[in-house]
Amino acid sequence: MKRPAARYTPAMRLLRFLPGVLTLAWGLWFGGIMMLFLAVTSLFDTFDPDKALAGTAAAGIFRRFEFHQLVLAAVAVGAATVLRVSSAGGARRLTVLLVLLALAAGTALVSTLAVSSRIEGLRRDRLTDTPQFRRLHGLSMAVYTAEAALLLAAGLALPGAIAGAYRLVRPPPDSTVTDA
């Protein structure tokens, strides 16, 4: 007796699509922060005698990156959350990934809302040679480094988490799958 064909539900189709969205968001986010490090370092090396000019140029890069990272953080955390919530069991890898992404998103929020705005205010007021600016700059570097480390760890956890996520949306092995 032939079994009826199993069909992917709309929810199953979404769950099959989310790992790709998650991987893309993570890759753009992690790649963006690495490019930020390279670009800002290059600016200060290129304009070495004129730190004010390099700082002004770097400020524009940071402003654009902050928007970029917050959007990608929301997409990555959202996709990982949906995958984790929809998992039945054995979702430890998805939980680890979600925690790492949430922590990285938290560092992005701290950097954007608490640190960068204060640095930008001091830069606008031409107070870049003050102890307060140096302290905030050091804090900013530590926060960005922590974010990059968390994203690297998330990237290492990503393949295992995605493999587990794909297991969650497979129909029974003895059924015929149609996309109808």
N, CA, C and O of each residue as an XYZ file, in Angstrom:
720
protein
N       0.840     -1.172      0.000
C       0.000      0.000      0.000
C       0.893      1.245      0.000
O       1.783      1.392      0.837
N       0.637      2.114     -0.938
C       1.443      3.323     -1.072
C       0.938      4.401     -0.114
O      -0.263      4.647     -0.004
N       1.895      5.039      0.578
C       1.541      6.112      1.512
C       1.277      7.401      0.744
O       1.869      7.624     -0.312
N       0.401      8.245      1.259
C       0.168      9.536      0.601
C       1.419     10.407      0.700
O       2.201     10.301      1.645
N       1.579     11.248     -0.275
C       2.753     12.123     -0.314
C       2.692     13.155      0.811
O       1.657     13.778      1.048
N       3.828     13.322      1.502
C       3.917     14.358      2.530
C       4.126     15.693      1.834
O       4.795     15.763      0.803
N       3.571     16.718      2.379
C       3.698     18.041      1.779
C       4.371     18.975      2.765
O       4.142     18.916      3.973
N       5.204     19.834      2.213
C       5.797     20.877      3.039
C       4.749     21.934      3.310
O       4.133     22.460      2.383
N       4.549     22.238      4.546
C       3.626     23.304      4.920
C       4.334     24.645      4.719
O       5.558     24.671      4.593
N       3.598     25.755      4.686
C       4.269     27.063      4.590
C       5.270     27.288      5.717
O       6.319     27.893      5.499
N       4.957     26.805      6.922
C       5.883     26.960      8.047
C       7.173     26.173      7.791
O       8.266     26.641      8.108
N       7.036     24.979      7.217
C       8.223     24.173      6.921
C       9.066     24.844      5.840
O      10.295     24.811      5.901
N       8.412     25.453      4.853
C       9.165     26.163      3.813
C       9.943     27.331      4.410
O      11.100     27.558      4.057
N       9.307     28.068      5.315
C       9.987     29.181      5.977
C      11.184     28.678      6.773
O      12.256     29.281      6.732
N      11.008     27.586      7.490
C      12.105     27.040      8.284
C      13.256     26.549      7.408
O      14.409     26.571      7.836
N      12.959     26.114      6.202
C      14.024     25.697      5.280
C      14.770     26.904      4.727
O      15.942     26.787      4.371
N      14.118     28.058      4.647
C      14.681     29.280      4.098
C      15.520     30.041      5.145
O      16.509     30.685      4.797
N      15.127     29.964      6.400
C      15.767     30.750      7.452
C      17.255     30.485      7.664
O      17.989     31.440      7.919
N      17.744     29.253      7.575
C      19.188     29.069      7.745
C      20.018     29.855      6.727
O      21.099     30.343      7.057
N      19.527     29.980      5.507
C      20.231     30.788      4.507
C      20.227     32.266      4.864
O      21.237     32.954      4.718
N      19.077     32.747      5.334
C      18.972     34.145      5.775
C      19.908     34.390      6.951
O      20.611     35.400      6.993
N      19.915     33.474      7.896
C      20.770     33.577      9.076
C      22.247     33.601      8.679
O      23.012     34.421      9.188
N      22.641     32.727      7.795
C      24.041     32.663      7.360
C      24.450     33.936      6.631
O      25.546     34.454      6.844
N      23.574     34.436      5.774
C      23.873     35.672      5.050
C      24.005     36.854      6.013
O      24.942     37.646      5.905
N      23.072     36.969      6.948
C      23.120     38.072      7.917
C      24.391     37.985      8.755
O      25.074     38.989      8.959
N      24.709     36.789      9.240
C      25.939     36.627     10.032
C      27.166     37.001      9.204
O      28.039     37.724      9.682
N      27.236     36.512      7.965
C      28.403     36.774      7.118
C      28.592     38.251      6.824
O      29.716     38.751      6.860
N      27.503     38.958      6.534
C      27.604     40.395      6.280
C      27.975     41.163      7.546
O      28.731     42.132      7.490
N      27.447     40.732      8.674
C      27.740     41.386      9.950
C      29.203     41.184     10.339
O      29.907     42.146     10.645
N      29.654     39.934     10.327
C      31.040     39.638     10.693
C      32.009     40.242      9.674
O      33.025     40.824     10.055
N      31.702     40.109      8.396
C      32.550     40.700      7.363
C      32.599     42.214      7.483
O      33.641     42.826      7.246
N      31.475     42.820      7.851
C      31.432     44.267      8.021
C      32.315     44.744      9.152
O      33.005     45.754      9.020
N      32.301     44.025     10.265
C      33.130     44.465     11.391
C      34.610     44.259     11.090
O      35.450     45.047     11.525
N      34.926     43.214     10.355
C      36.333     43.015      9.953
C      36.764     44.131      8.990
O      37.872     44.659      9.097
N      35.888     44.479      8.061
C      36.198     45.564      7.123
C      36.309     46.898      7.855
O      37.138     47.733      7.495
N      35.489     47.104      8.869
C      35.578     48.318      9.679
C      36.968     48.441     10.300
O      37.586     49.504     10.242
N      37.454     47.355     10.893
C      38.797     47.372     11.492
C      39.849     47.726     10.443
O      40.725     48.554     10.694
N      39.764     47.103      9.278
C      40.748     47.357      8.219
C      40.666     48.787      7.693
O      41.696     49.435      7.505
N      39.468     49.278      7.456
C      39.299     50.614      6.884
C      39.768     51.704      7.849
O      40.474     52.629      7.446
N      39.383     51.599      9.104
C      39.755     52.633     10.069
C      41.260     52.612     10.332
O      41.883     53.668     10.438
N      41.840     51.438     10.436
C      43.290     51.337     10.613
C      44.010     51.949      9.420
O      44.999     52.664      9.583
N      43.515     51.668      8.229
C      44.119     52.211      7.016
C      44.014     53.733      6.978
O      44.966     54.408      6.586
N      42.873     54.278      7.380
C      42.712     55.737      7.415
C      43.758     56.395      8.319
O      44.392     57.378      7.936
N      43.925     55.850      9.500
C      44.871     56.461     10.433
C      46.316     56.262      9.985
O      47.170     57.101     10.274
N      46.604     55.163      9.284
C      47.951     54.980      8.727
C      48.190     55.944      7.569
O      49.273     56.517      7.449
N      47.197     56.121      6.728
C      47.326     56.981      5.554
C      47.466     58.447      5.935
O      48.295     59.164      5.374
N      46.663     58.886      6.879
C      46.669     60.295      7.278
C      47.379     60.476      8.616
O      46.937     61.256      9.461
N      48.475     59.757      8.802
C      49.186     59.726     10.079
C      49.490     61.107     10.656
O      49.235     61.318     11.841
N      50.006     62.030      9.909
C      50.281     63.311     10.561
C      49.007     64.090     10.902
O      49.027     64.927     11.805
N      47.914     63.835     10.208
C      46.679     64.598     10.425
C      45.616     63.699     11.045
O      44.726     63.206     10.351
N      45.716     63.490     12.356
C      44.776     62.609     13.064
C      43.341     63.155     13.030
O      42.385     62.380     13.029
N      43.190     64.475     13.001
C      41.842     65.058     12.970
C      41.120     64.694     11.685
O      39.934     64.364     11.714
N      41.819     64.749     10.558
C      41.223     64.387      9.279
C      40.851     62.900      9.275
O      39.760     62.529      8.843
N      41.758     62.061      9.755
C      41.488     60.626      9.819
C      40.296     60.353     10.727
O      39.452     59.513     10.414
N      40.224     61.062     11.853
C      39.106     60.887     12.780
C      37.775     61.291     12.172
O      36.758     60.632     12.388
N      37.785     62.374     11.412
C      36.560     62.825     10.748
C      36.095     61.794      9.728
O      34.908     61.480      9.651
N      37.028     61.273      8.950
C      36.683     60.246      7.958
C      36.204     58.967      8.644
O      35.232     58.354      8.204
N      36.877     58.568      9.712
C      36.495     57.351     10.432
C      35.106     57.494     11.048
O      34.348     56.525     11.097
N      34.766     58.701     11.519
C      33.450     58.917     12.127
C      32.333     58.602     11.138
O      31.319     58.015     11.516
N      32.507     58.984      9.884
C      31.506     58.675      8.864
C      31.372     57.183      8.633
O      30.268     56.674      8.440
N      32.492     56.482      8.652
C      32.464     55.022      8.468
C      31.739     54.366      9.645
O      30.917     53.470      9.454
N      32.049     54.816     10.859
C      31.394     54.244     12.037
C      29.885     54.472     12.012
O      29.117     53.565     12.333
N      29.458     55.667     11.636
C      28.010     55.949     11.589
C      27.300     55.003     10.631
O      26.232     54.482     10.951
N      27.877     54.783      9.476
C      27.242     53.879      8.502
C      27.271     52.441      8.993
O      26.297     51.706      8.833
N      28.386     52.039      9.588
C      28.480     50.667     10.077
C      27.484     50.407     11.208
O      26.924     49.314     11.294
N      27.262     51.375     12.057
C      26.343     51.160     13.174
C      24.943     50.804     12.689
O      24.314     49.896     13.232
N      24.452     51.501     11.682
C      23.150     51.163     11.114
C      23.191     49.761     10.505
O      22.293     48.950     10.734
N      24.229     49.486      9.737
C      24.443     48.186      9.079
C      24.397     47.058     10.110
O      23.688     46.068      9.926
N      25.156     47.214     11.192
C      25.244     46.118     12.162
C      23.936     45.926     12.928
O      23.577     44.794     13.251
N      23.224     47.006     13.221
C      21.969     46.851     13.961
C      20.900     46.149     13.124
O      20.143     45.329     13.644
N      20.838     46.463     11.847
C      19.880     45.780     10.960
C      20.240     44.296     10.849
O      19.377     43.429     10.983
N      21.511     44.016     10.604
C      21.927     42.613     10.465
C      21.796     41.844     11.774
O      21.469     40.658     11.765
N      22.048     42.508     12.896
C      21.872     41.856     14.201
C      20.417     41.467     14.400
O      20.127     40.364     14.864
N      19.501     42.363     14.051
C      18.074     42.060     14.196
C      17.670     40.879     13.314
O      16.922     40.004     13.749
N      18.165     40.855     12.081
C      17.831     39.750     11.171
C      18.409     38.434     11.692
O      17.711     37.421     11.728
N      19.674     38.445     12.092
C      20.328     37.214     12.560
C      19.676     36.689     13.837
O      19.376     35.499     13.938
N      19.458     37.568     14.808
C      18.844     37.134     16.063
C      17.399     36.687     15.817
O      16.946     35.700     16.396
N      16.690     37.401     14.973
C      15.319     37.006     14.656
C      15.244     35.634     14.000
O      14.429     34.798     14.390
N      16.091     35.404     13.009
C      16.095     34.101     12.322
C      16.492     32.981     13.277
O      15.877     31.914     13.278
N      17.518     33.223     14.087
C      17.956     32.196     15.044
C      16.864     31.925     16.086
O      16.683     30.784     16.512
N      16.150     32.954     16.489
C      15.071     32.778     17.471
C      13.945     31.929     16.896
O      13.451     31.017     17.560
N      13.541     32.222     15.674
C      12.471     31.431     15.051
C      12.909     29.972     14.900
O      12.130     29.058     15.168
N      14.146     29.756     14.473
C      14.636     28.376     14.350
C      14.656     27.681     15.704
O      14.272     26.517     15.812
N      15.099     28.387     16.733
C      15.192     27.782     18.070
C      13.805     27.484     18.635
O      13.579     26.407     19.187
N      12.881     28.426     18.500
C      11.534     28.240     19.042
C      10.810     27.108     18.320
O      10.009     26.397     18.927
N      11.084     26.937     17.040
C      10.387     25.912     16.270
C      11.008     24.533     16.435
O      10.453     23.549     15.947
N      12.140     24.443     17.109
C      12.794     23.141     17.253
C      12.116     22.330     18.343
O      11.722     22.856     19.384
N      11.990     21.044     18.079
C      11.316     20.160     19.019
C      12.271     19.728     20.135
O      11.981     19.923     21.316
N      13.374     19.157     19.767
C      14.328     18.676     20.761
C      15.722     18.673     20.187
O      15.901     18.809     18.977
N      16.695     18.521     21.030
C      18.078     18.486     20.574
C      18.520     19.804     19.970
O      19.294     19.825     19.013
N      18.037     20.894     20.519
C      18.329     22.201     19.942
C      19.444     22.924     20.694
O      19.505     24.154     20.676
N      20.313     22.181     21.345
C      21.390     22.789     22.128
C      22.272     23.678     21.262
O      22.656     24.768     21.687
N      22.594     23.232     20.067
C      23.457     24.033     19.178
C      22.767     25.322     18.750
O      23.407     26.369     18.652
N      21.478     25.249     18.498
C      20.722     26.460     18.160
C      20.678     27.424     19.342
O      20.741     28.639     19.160
N      20.569     26.884     20.546
C      20.566     27.727     21.744
C      21.902     28.428     21.906
O      21.945     29.624     22.193
N      22.991     27.696     21.726
C      24.330     28.296     21.824
C      24.485     29.397     20.783
O      24.968     30.485     21.096
N      24.082     29.123     19.563
C      24.169     30.120     18.500
C      23.334     31.347     18.839
O      23.801     32.475     18.683
N      22.116     31.140     19.297
C      21.250     32.261     19.639
C      21.845     33.109     20.761
O      21.788     34.337     20.698
N      22.411     32.480     21.776
C      23.029     33.224     22.877
C      24.208     34.047     22.365
O      24.346     35.215     22.729
N      25.055     33.457     21.530
C      26.208     34.189     20.983
C      25.755     35.382     20.138
O      26.311     36.475     20.253
N      24.755     35.171     19.296
C      24.252     36.270     18.467
C      23.592     37.352     19.311
O      23.751     38.541     19.033
N      22.850     36.949     20.342
C      22.201     37.936     21.215
C      23.241     38.755     21.974
O      23.077     39.964     22.137
N      24.301     38.110     22.435
C      25.371     38.847     23.115
C      26.065     39.819     22.154
O      26.368     40.953     22.527
N      26.314     39.376     20.926
C      26.924     40.259     19.928
C      25.992     41.430     19.610
O      26.446     42.563     19.445
N      24.701     41.158     19.525
C      23.732     42.231     19.281
C      23.720     43.211     20.455
O      23.591     44.420     20.258
N      23.853     42.696     21.655
C      23.923     43.558     22.827
C      25.136     44.469     22.793
O      25.044     45.644     23.147
N      26.279     43.932     22.365
C      27.476     44.777     22.256
C      27.285     45.825     21.166
O      27.761     46.952     21.299
N      26.597     45.464     20.095
C      26.325     46.437     19.026
C      25.447     47.568     19.541
O      25.671     48.733     19.214
N      24.458     47.229     20.337
C      23.592     48.265     20.920
C      24.360     49.166     21.884
O      24.203     50.387     21.859
N      25.188     48.562     22.728
C      25.992     49.359     23.665
C      26.910     50.299     22.901
O      27.019     51.482     23.226
N      27.567     49.763     21.883
C      28.480     50.581     21.091
C      27.754     51.749     20.440
O      28.216     52.888     20.497
N      26.624     51.461     19.826
C      25.885     52.491     19.088
C      25.230     53.512     20.009
O      25.343     54.717     19.783
N      24.553     53.041     21.032
C      23.740     53.930     21.851
C      24.494     54.588     23.008
O      24.177     55.712     23.395
N      25.489     53.890     23.559
C      26.140     54.421     24.762
C      27.533     54.982     24.522
O      27.944     55.922     25.201
N      28.255     54.428     23.580
C      29.655     54.821     23.432
C      29.867     55.755     22.242
O      30.416     56.846     22.399
N      29.442     55.339     21.073
C      29.739     56.106     19.854
C      29.144     57.504     19.873
O      29.773     58.454     19.407
N      27.951     57.636     20.403
C      27.331     58.966     20.427
C      28.130     59.923     21.315
O      28.262     61.102     20.988
N      28.657     59.430     22.423
C      29.473     60.275     23.295
C      30.813     60.615     22.645
O      31.296     61.742     22.762
N      31.405     59.647     21.966
C      32.661     59.914     21.252
C      32.424     60.960     20.169
O      33.211     61.893     20.013
N      31.337     60.798     19.425
C      31.031     61.743     18.348
C      30.828     63.155     18.902
O      31.274     64.126     18.290
N      30.171     63.278     20.034
C      29.989     64.591     20.652
C      31.314     65.236     21.031
O      31.514     66.430     20.810
N      32.210     64.452     21.597
C      33.528     64.982     21.953
C      34.315     65.361     20.700
O      35.010     66.377     20.681
N      34.204     64.543     19.654
C      34.916     64.845     18.407
C      34.391     66.135     17.790
O      35.167     66.971     17.329
N      33.058     66.294     17.782
C      32.457     67.517     17.242
C      32.902     68.756     18.019
O      33.091     69.826     17.439
N      33.069     68.605     19.336
C      33.503     69.724     20.177
C      35.022     69.883     20.201
O      35.562     70.683     20.965
N      35.701     69.110     19.355
C      37.170     69.142     19.237
C      37.869     68.840     20.565
O      38.852     69.484     20.931
N      37.337     67.850     21.269
C      37.915     67.440     22.548
C      38.540     66.048     22.433
O      38.388     65.216     23.328
N      39.237     65.806     21.339
C      39.813     64.483     21.092
C      41.124     64.259     21.836
O      41.628     63.137     21.845
N      41.685     65.278     22.452
C      42.928     65.113     23.215
C      42.676     65.047     24.719
O      43.592     65.257     25.514
N      41.450     64.760     25.102
C      41.098     64.725     26.523
C      41.157     63.297     27.065
O      41.034     62.340     26.301
N      41.345     63.148     28.370
C      41.319     61.806     28.974
C      39.966     61.108     28.775
O      39.912     59.891     28.599
N      38.884     61.880     28.802
C      37.563     61.289     28.604
C      37.447     60.674     27.212
O      36.905     59.578     27.070
N      37.950     61.366     26.175
C      37.909     60.831     24.817
C      38.741     59.553     24.729
O      38.302     58.561     24.147
N      39.939     59.580     25.304
C      40.807     58.389     25.260
C      40.156     57.202     25.976
O      40.254     56.064     25.517
N      39.491     57.475     27.106
C      38.822     56.404     27.843
C      37.675     55.822     27.008
O      37.537     54.603     26.905
N      36.859     56.690     26.417
C      35.750     56.216     25.581
C      36.253     55.490     24.340
O      35.658     54.502     23.909
N      37.342     55.978     23.769
C      37.923     55.316     22.593
C      38.387     53.913     22.959
O      38.155     52.963     22.211
N      39.042     53.782     24.107
C      39.469     52.460     24.563
C      38.287     51.534     24.822
O      38.327     50.350     24.486
N      37.236     52.086     25.423
C      36.022     51.301     25.660
C      35.401     50.861     24.340
O      34.966     49.718     24.199
N      35.364     51.767     23.386
C      34.814     51.445     22.070
C      35.605     50.318     21.409
O      35.020     49.394     20.843
N      36.913     50.396     21.479
C      37.748     49.332     20.896
C      37.477     47.996     21.582
O      37.405     46.963     20.915
N      37.327     48.005     22.904
C      37.050     46.766     23.638
C      35.686     46.192     23.249
O      35.550     44.980     23.081
N      34.682     47.053     23.107
C      33.342     46.590     22.755
C      33.335     46.001     21.337
O      32.756     44.938     21.111
N      33.972     46.682     20.392
C      34.038     46.162     19.020
C      34.816     44.848     18.961
O      34.443     43.939     18.218
N      35.884     44.744     19.730
C      36.660     43.501     19.755
C      35.823     42.361     20.339
O      35.848     41.245     19.822
N      35.085     42.639     21.410
C      34.209     41.624     21.994
C      33.131     41.197     21.001
O      32.816     40.013     20.885
N      32.573     42.167     20.293
C      31.556     41.848     19.283
C      32.136     40.949     18.194
O      31.510     39.967     17.793
N      33.327     41.287     17.721
C      33.965     40.468     16.678
C      34.249     39.057     17.192
O      34.053     38.085     16.463
N      34.706     38.937     18.434
C      34.981     37.614     19.003
C      33.695     36.803     19.143
O      33.680     35.608     18.845
N      32.630     37.436     19.591
C      31.348     36.740     19.701
C      30.837     36.301     18.332
O      30.293     35.207     18.188
N      31.012     37.156     17.333
C      30.582     36.787     15.982
C      31.431     35.658     15.406
O      30.915     34.794     14.696
N      32.713     35.659     15.705
C      33.568     34.550     15.264
C      33.092     33.246     15.900
O      32.969     32.227     15.221
N      32.824     33.281     17.207
C      32.328     32.080     17.889
C      30.982     31.646     17.304
O      30.736     30.453     17.129
N      30.114     32.613     17.001
C      28.826     32.279     16.386
C      29.035     31.631     15.022
O      28.332     30.687     14.660
N      30.001     32.141     14.273
C      30.299     31.550     12.969
C      30.794     30.116     13.080
O      30.501     29.283     12.222
N      31.541     29.830     14.134
C      32.003     28.458     14.351
C      30.849     27.543     14.764
O      30.855     26.354     14.447
N      29.870     28.090     15.463
C      28.708     27.305     15.889
C      27.657     27.173     14.791
O      26.806     26.286     14.850
N      27.712     28.040     13.804
C      26.671     28.109     12.777
C      26.468     26.812     11.985
O      25.321     26.393     11.833
N      27.507     26.157     11.474
C      27.258     24.935     10.684
C      26.533     23.840     11.460
O      25.617     23.211     10.929
N      26.929     23.608     12.704
C      26.256     22.586     13.503
C      24.821     22.948     13.812
O      23.939     22.088     13.801
N      24.583     24.222     14.088
C      23.224     24.671     14.382
C      22.333     24.547     13.154
O      21.172     24.152     13.260
N      22.873     24.883     12.001
C      22.084     24.790     10.773
C      21.807     23.334     10.408
O      20.712     23.006      9.952
N      22.785     22.470     10.605
C      22.558     21.048     10.340
C      21.416     20.535     11.208
O      20.575     19.766     10.741
N      21.386     20.954     12.458
C      20.292     20.564     13.344
C      18.975     21.161     12.910
O      17.934     20.513     13.018
N      19.005     22.392     12.419
C      17.772     23.046     11.970
C      17.195     22.333     10.762
O      15.975     22.205     10.664
N      18.025     21.863      9.838
C      17.511     21.158      8.668
C      16.886     19.821      9.059
O      15.946     19.362      8.411
N      17.397     19.207     10.098
C      16.790     17.956     10.558
C      15.376     18.200     11.077
O      14.533     17.305     11.045
N      15.126     19.405     11.552
C      13.820     19.709     12.143
C      12.710     19.815     11.111
O      11.541     19.651     11.461
N      13.034     20.081      9.861
C      11.983     20.330      8.873
C      11.866     19.227      7.829
O      11.177     19.405      6.825
N      12.514     18.109      8.042
C      12.386     17.004      7.095
C      11.116     16.220      7.369
O      10.786     15.942      8.522
N      10.402     15.861      6.303
C       9.252     14.973      6.486
C       9.759     13.571      6.848
O      10.954     13.298      6.727
N       8.890     12.710      7.277
C       9.312     11.339      7.606
C      10.056     10.707      6.431
O       9.710     10.961      5.277
N      11.073      9.886      6.706
C      11.897      9.328      5.627
C      11.166      8.402      4.682
O      11.605      8.231      3.545
N      10.069      7.798      5.105
C       9.362      6.864      4.242
C       8.226      7.518      3.451
O       7.367      6.817      2.917
N       8.212      8.843      3.372
C       7.153      9.513      2.643
C       7.724     10.191      1.406
O       8.916     10.494      1.345
N       6.878     10.421      0.441
C       7.252     11.115     -0.773
C       6.955     12.591     -0.592
O       5.854     12.958     -0.181
N       7.915     13.433     -0.892
C       7.733     14.869     -0.666
C       7.377     15.553     -1.978
O       7.990     15.308     -3.017
N       6.381     16.407     -1.902
C       6.051     17.246     -3.054
C       6.010     18.683     -2.565
O       5.761     18.942     -1.388
N       6.250     19.593     -3.455
C       6.189     21.005     -3.097
C       4.807     21.596     -3.296
O       4.618     22.796     -3.098
N       3.865     20.805     -3.672
C       2.508     21.297     -3.910
C       1.806     21.672     -2.641
O       0.653     22.104     -2.678
